[in-house]
């Protein structure tokens, strides 16, 4: 985990929403790009381990499709399949590291 960067939005990192700051502290560091497309592209190119934020379906649908062929999944924070119909808290993760990343992330109470 210490070799990877993670991304989200600055508000989530500041308040440790879903444990994102905990994940960032376990990782090499965090990044905030302010663009879902840029963040997903960086995950898919191997420059980020994961990207976690609230998004509309049009922001995560294409990344979900592209990710499948590259070994990534776009999931809800709870680790479930996205519904592609509503604004959701989502994360793009490499399939082989899903459980490790999920161990830092938790749903809001």
Order of alpha helices (4+ residues) and beta strands (2+ residues): beta-alpha-alpha-beta-alpha-beta-alpha-beta-beta-alpha
